[in-house]
Amino acid sequence: MRKDYQLEKRKWVIIGFILVIACIYAVRLYSLQIDDGRYKASADTNAFLRKTIYPSRGLMYDRNGELIVFNQPAYDVMMIPRDVQEFDTIDFCHTLNITYDQFMARLKAMKDPRQNPGYSTYTPQRLITHLSAQDYGRLQEKLYRYPGFFIQKRILRQYKHSTAANVLGNLREVSQRDIERDPYYQRGDYIGDLGVEKSYDEYLRGVKGAEILIRDAHGRIQGRYEDGAKDIPAVSGRNLRLALDHELQQYAESLMVNKIGAVVAIEPETGEILCMVSSPTYDPMKLVGRQRGENYSLLKDDPYKPLFDRALMGAYPPGSTFKPANGLALLQEGIINNSTMYPCSGGFISGGLRVGCHGHPAPLPLKPALQTSCNGYFCWGLKAMLDNNRRRYGSTGEAFEVWKKHLVSLGYGYKLGVDLPGEGRGFLPNEKFYSKIYGEGRWSANTIISVAIGQGEILATPLQIANLGAAIANRGWFITPHVVKEIQDTVLPEEYRTKRYPTIDRRYFDDVAEGMRMAVTGGTCRLANLPDIEVCGKTGTAQNPHGKDHSAFLGFAPYHNPKIAICVYVQNAGFGATYGVPIGSLIIERYLKGSIAPERKYIEDNMLHSNTLIFSPKQ
């Protein structure tokens, strides 16, 4: 009886052992056939070849309907390593116009997991990019000699003009981070890099398709699987209509040749950016094709930094272009009105502190202060708010925070939200900033008085300065600046259709606009006084501790029913009236009239042929 019991026990042990072995095999088979993509890929590629069909990328037009960015066909040489059989490598290299060493180097790079983390012998790998039409033709004739190789068609960007590179952007190959962030992309794909190409990439890229080809037992292509019934057609990207006026962009860039700086022009009613120039600039075609990497390195190392978008990223002291904003804040707080007058005996003098000014009649109220760009007026106004109203605000710091709040509402200190990547925020200090430097309660208006005239710690981008012009032109509102006017079959995002209202009453904008008109008719902006266009303007001569002052101009036109607001900023170019005003007035005239009046051609010639680069060779 005991012997039978032992046999029975041994039987169940053997059965259990067999079941464990069976489970292990089942799990392993499941892993190999279902979970492990390598075996699935191997099985699929034995029978099928799946070729990606890249969609046509969306086109770009300017505001007037001119096509400015389009596509041209390009071809990549692809290979499936496991399908490659013996072939004449010398003939292959000769056909593609490369050396044997270059061919071997490309194979090595393809198999390097650091350079190509997605490498697999079962999936298509890219060997050579951007074949020329001649190389493509030669290879197509001989392709049957090279089993395992095929040609992948894709597109390259083509630009009708060599302008607006900083706005349009370019394409680059995706990184591993791009692939991890967005499953749409695979190794070897291209993604928008900088400008509109980047910020609107999801609209422009379209949807990839696929062509499924069937193989025989020897791996040879026999045709389309099920006569193409399983193919997936590609969906073209959406076209964009930009707000840019191409001719105006081209003209503005020509005026900024041999200068460092930026130009931003906005249509006040819509917030649409008419032109956006960062100078020096570059031809966008330099970042297309096989030479992209080499050209990108050259541009990156250029001492004039053409890849740095000064219109969006440049943080500059706004200088006297800031005075209209200061005036609006002081009006809103009741510190000044149109009758308030301040002295200016050669500038602002208080407690041993002096901020200089040029000669003009004094004392004077707000509008003549804008007309003459009086430093003393705006310094006294800020001092009155920060130091002489403690009953109202409690302390200098609290008064400063109220003042800052109005400036933020006008678009300073934070990103405006333009539809381009890389926007800078400029800089507006706050109470904590000054208390950290000088000690809490140990600073006053005199300590920071230079901010009243757009100097000191205040920094702004040319886009922010132009946006202030749009807000004044509209007499109290603006729409977030944007460079895309229309998206095919899609409504523009709400933020580019919605008015934004600063914390300042509309009536005060009328006063400031009138002062800016006076600056053109009989003040610091006389060169912008056009006979049949009522231009409003404000000069800016921004002090620069590293060299010659910066020349700036803020303006809009016409005075009534404005069509353009503009900021011009030229580094190391001296007074605002020397470069900022003439360049700004020429762009306004060209946009509104279509040409430059004969009597102003000498101004145009001077700006087209002037050179300020000698003043800042390293910036």
ZAVEXLUM-195867 format. One line per 10 residues: number of its first residue (from 0); for each residue x, y, z of C-alpha. Coordinates in steps of 0.1 Angstrom, whole numbers. Each point is the difference from the previous one (the first is absolute). Layout:
REM ZAVEXLUM-195867
NUM	X,Y,Z  ... .
***
This chain:
REM ZAVEXLUM-195867
0	0,0,0  29,24,9  16,-9,-33  -31,10,-20  -1,33,19  36,8,-9  -7,-8,-37  -31,22,0  20,29,16  28,-4,-26 .
10	-25,1,-28  -14,34,11  36,14,3  7,-11,-36  -33,15,-12  7,32,18  35,2,-15  -13,-6,-35  -26,28,5  26,25,12 .
20	22,-8,-31  -31,4,-22  -8,34,16  35,12,-5  -1,-10,-37  -34,16,-4  12,33,16  32,0,-21  -19,-7,-32  -25,28,8 .
30	29,24,7  18,-10,-33  -31,2,-22  -20,28,16  20,22,22  34,0,-18  -4,23,-30  32,-13,-16  -16,-34,-9  -31,17,-12 .
40	21,23,-21  20,-29,-13  -32,-19,-10  -16,31,-15  31,10,-20  3,-36,-13  -33,5,-18  -5,38,-2  18,32,-5  -17,30,16 .
50	11,33,-16  -9,32,16  -17,26,-22  9,34,12  -27,27,-4  5,33,-17  8,26,26  -24,29,2  8,31,-22  5,35,13 .
60	-14,32,-17  5,36,10  -30,22,9  -5,9,-37  -1,-36,-12  35,-3,-13  15,-35,4  32,4,20  7,-35,14  -6,-32,-20 .
70	13,-35,-5  24,-18,-23  5,-38,-3  30,-16,18  11,-36,0  17,-21,27  18,-33,-5  -14,-25,25  11,-36,8  -13,-29,20 .
80	33,-15,13  -12,-36,2  -11,1,-37  32,13,-13  19,-26,-21  34,1,-16  2,28,-25  26,21,-18  8,27,26  24,18,-23 .
90	-27,4,-26  -25,10,27  23,27,13  7,13,-35  -37,1,-8  -6,22,30  31,21,-5  15,-9,34  33,-17,10  2,-35,15 .
100	13,15,33  -31,22,1  -22,-30,-6  16,-20,28  -1,30,24  -38,3,-6  -5,-37,7  20,3,32  -20,31,11  -33,-18,-8 .
110	9,-29,23  12,22,28  -27,-1,27  10,35,13  -5,16,-35  -29,-23,-10  -18,-14,31  -27,-15,-21  22,-22,-21  -14,-34,-10 .
120	11,-24,-28  -37,-6,-7  -12,35,-5  9,26,-27  31,21,8  10,32,-17  34,-1,-17  2,32,-20  -22,31,0  -10,25,-26 .
130	11,-16,-32  4,24,-29  -22,-5,-30  30,-14,-20  10,-24,28  -36,-11,4  -3,-7,-38  32,-21,-1  -10,-20,31  -35,-7,-12 .
140	13,-16,-32  23,-24,20  -21,-6,31  -7,-36,-10  37,-7,5  -1,9,37  -24,-23,19  -11,14,33  3,37,-12  -29,22,-10 .
150	-7,37,-5  -22,19,24  -17,32,-13  -4,30,23  -1,37,-3  23,30,6  -10,36,6  5,25,-27  -1,38,5  -10,24,-27 .
160	20,28,16  30,3,22  -18,19,27  -19,-5,33  22,-29,11  -5,8,37  -38,0,-4  -4,-30,-24  24,-23,19  13,-33,-16 .
170	-1,-38,4  24,-23,17  3,-37,6  -19,-12,31  20,-8,32  -7,-29,23  -17,24,24  -24,11,-28  -8,-37,-7  -7,-7,37 .
180	-22,31,3  -21,-6,-32  -8,-35,-13  -6,15,-35  37,3,-6  24,-28,-8  38,-1,-5  9,21,-31  -31,21,0  2,38,-2 .
190	-16,25,24  -5,38,0  30,18,16  -4,37,8  -26,24,-13  -34,-9,-14  13,-34,-11  4,-9,37  -30,17,16  -25,-13,-27 .
200	17,-33,-6  -31,-21,9  -20,19,-27  27,0,-26  13,-36,2  -32,-19,-11  -5,-37,6  24,-27,-13  -13,-28,-22  13,-35,-8 .
210	5,-22,-30  1,-37,6  19,-22,-24  1,-38,-1  32,-21,-3  6,-34,-13  20,-27,19  33,16,-12  -10,34,12  -7,15,-34 .
220	-28,25,-4  -29,-16,-18  -24,30,0  -25,17,23  -17,-20,27  -36,-6,-10  4,24,-29  5,29,24  -32,-6,19  19,2,33 .
230	20,31,-10  -5,31,22  0,32,-20  19,30,14  -19,31,10  17,33,-10  7,26,27  -21,31,3  10,32,-18  6,32,19 .
240	-6,36,-10  24,21,18  -6,36,12  33,10,-15  1,24,-29  29,-15,-20  9,32,-18  0,20,32  21,-27,17  25,1,-29 .
250	1,37,1  5,2,38  28,-26,-2  18,21,-27  -1,30,23  16,-20,28  29,-13,-20  33,6,17  -18,8,33  -7,-19,31 .
260	-35,2,14  -36,-7,-8  -32,13,-16  -35,-11,9  -31,14,-17  -36,-9,11  -34,7,-14  -16,15,31  -36,-11,-7  8,-37,-3 .
270	34,-5,18  13,-15,-33  38,4,-4  6,17,-33  38,-4,1  25,-13,26  37,6,-7  30,-12,20  32,13,-14  24,-13,-11 .
280	-20,-28,-15  7,-29,-24  -14,-18,-30  -24,-27,12  12,-23,-28  33,-4,19  -18,-23,24  -14,-24,-27  16,-32,-13  33,-17,6 .
290	18,32,9  -24,9,28  23,-13,28  31,18,-13  -19,33,-7  -17,-2,34  34,-2,17  13,30,-20  -31,21,10  3,-11,36 .
300	36,11,2  -5,33,-19  10,29,24  -31,20,-11  -23,-29,11  -25,-1,-29  -18,-30,16  -9,22,30  -34,15,-6  4,35,13 .
310	-36,10,-8  -13,-27,24  29,-8,24  20,32,1  -4,17,34  9,37,-4  -4,31,21  -30,17,-17  13,35,7  -24,28,-7 .
320	-24,-23,-20  -11,-10,36  -12,36,9  -35,-5,-15  -5,-30,22  12,18,31  -22,29,-9  -30,-23,-3  6,-15,34  4,34,16 .
330	-32,13,-16  -19,-31,12  11,5,35  -9,37,0  36,10,7  -1,23,-31  -26,15,-23  3,20,-32  6,32,21  27,-15,23 .
340	33,17,-6  35,-10,11  33,19,-2  29,-11,-21  31,22,6  22,-22,-22  -15,-31,15  -12,-15,32  18,13,31  -9,-13,35 .
350	20,-6,31  33,2,-18  -12,-23,-27  -1,12,-36  -15,-16,-31  10,21,-30  -22,13,-28  4,20,-32  -11,36,-3  -37,9,-4 .
360	-26,23,15  -9,-7,37  -20,-6,21  -24,-19,-23  -30,-24,2  -4,-35,-13  -5,5,-38  29,24,-5  21,-24,22  -7,-28,-24 .
370	6,24,-29  35,10,13  8,-33,17  5,17,33  19,-22,25  -8,24,29  -37,-2,-4  -3,-38,3  25,-2,28  -19,25,21 .
380	-32,-18,-8  12,-33,12  16,16,31  -34,16,8  -16,-34,-1  26,-20,19  10,24,27  -27,26,5  -31,-23,2  7,-21,30 .
390	-34,6,15  -15,-15,-31  23,-29,-7  16,-6,35  36,-1,-12  23,6,-30  0,-38,-6  -38,-3,-1  -2,31,-23  26,-16,-23 .
400	-21,-32,-2  -30,19,-11  20,18,-27  14,-33,-12  -35,-15,-2  -9,26,-26  31,-7,-20  -6,-38,0  -35,6,-13  16,19,-29 .
410	21,-30,-9  32,5,18  19,-24,23  -16,-32,-12  -4,-19,-32  -28,14,-22  -7,-35,-14  9,4,-36  -4,-31,-22  38,-5,-4 .
420	24,-20,22  27,17,21  -18,32,10  18,19,27  -17,18,29  22,30,4  4,11,37  -21,21,24  14,1,35  -23,-2,30 .
430	1,11,36  18,-32,12  27,5,-27  9,35,13  -4,-10,37  25,-28,-5  25,24,-15  -4,30,22  -18,-14,30  -37,1,9 .
440	-12,35,4  34,15,-8  -6,10,-36  -21,28,-15  -9,15,-34  34,17,-2  17,-34,4  -17,-14,-31  -10,31,-19  15,-11,-33 .
450	-28,-25,-5  -23,30,-6  17,6,-34  4,-36,-10  35,-5,14  14,-17,30  -12,-35,5  -29,1,-24  4,-21,-31  -25,-6,-29 .
460	-1,-19,-32  -6,18,-33  -33,-20,-2  -11,15,33  8,35,-11  -19,-4,-33  -29,-14,20  -1,31,21  -3,20,-32  -30,-22,-10 .
470	-17,5,33  4,38,-3  -11,0,-36  -32,-19,10  -5,24,29  0,-26,27  1,-36,-12  20,-25,-20  -1,-35,-13  28,-24,8 .
480	25,4,-29  1,-29,-24  16,-9,-34  -26,-25,-13  -31,16,-14  -19,-32,-11  3,-38,4  -16,-21,-27  -33,-15,12  7,12,36 .
490	-10,29,21  29,21,13  5,-5,37  -22,23,22  29,20,15  8,14,-35  -36,12,-4  -7,15,34  6,35,11  21,6,31 .
500	-7,31,21  27,16,21  -8,14,35  -1,35,-14  -30,20,-10  -5,6,-37  -1,38,3  37,1,11  11,-17,-32  -13,30,-20 .
510	22,23,20  31,-21,-6  -8,-5,-37  -3,38,-4  34,5,17  15,-25,-24  -15,18,-30  16,32,13  34,-17,2  -3,-6,-38 .
520	-13,34,-10  24,21,21  20,-22,23  27,-27,0  -16,-20,-28  -1,26,-28  15,-23,-25  -32,-21,2  -22,29,-9  -15,-11,-33 .
530	-20,25,-21  -31,-22,-4  2,-25,29  -6,11,36  28,-19,18  3,-2,38  33,-9,14  24,-1,29  38,-1,-2  22,-20,23 .
540	37,4,7  8,-28,23  32,3,20  24,-30,-5  27,-6,26  19,-22,-25  4,26,-28  -19,25,-21  -37,6,8  -28,-20,-17 .
550	-23,18,-24  -37,-8,3  -34,12,-13  -36,-8,10  -28,12,-23  -33,-6,-17  -19,15,-29  -24,14,-10  -9,20,31  -37,-9,-6 .
560	-9,-35,-11  36,-13,3  12,-28,-23  35,-6,13  19,2,33  37,-4,0  32,-4,21  34,5,-15  31,-8,22  35,4,-13 .
570	28,-9,23  30,24,5  -14,25,-25  -3,31,22  -30,23,2  -35,-13,-7  -4,26,-27  31,-12,-18  -11,-35,-10  -32,-10,18 .
580	-22,29,-13  11,-1,-37  -2,-38,-3  -34,-1,18  -14,29,-21  11,-17,-32  -17,-33,9  -32,18,9  1,20,-33  8,-31,-21 .
590	-29,-20,17  -26,27,-3  10,16,-33  17,-28,-18  31,21,-8  23,27,13  -6,36,-10  27,14,-23  9,27,26  7,-27,26 .
600	21,-22,-22  32,14,15  -11,-13,34  -6,-34,-15  34,0,-17  17,9,33  -17,-28,19  6,-26,-27  37,7,-2  9,9,36 .
610	20,-23,22  -1,-2,38  17,-34,4  34,17,7  -13,12,33  -7,-35,14  20,-27,-19  -5,-26,28  -37,4,7 .
***
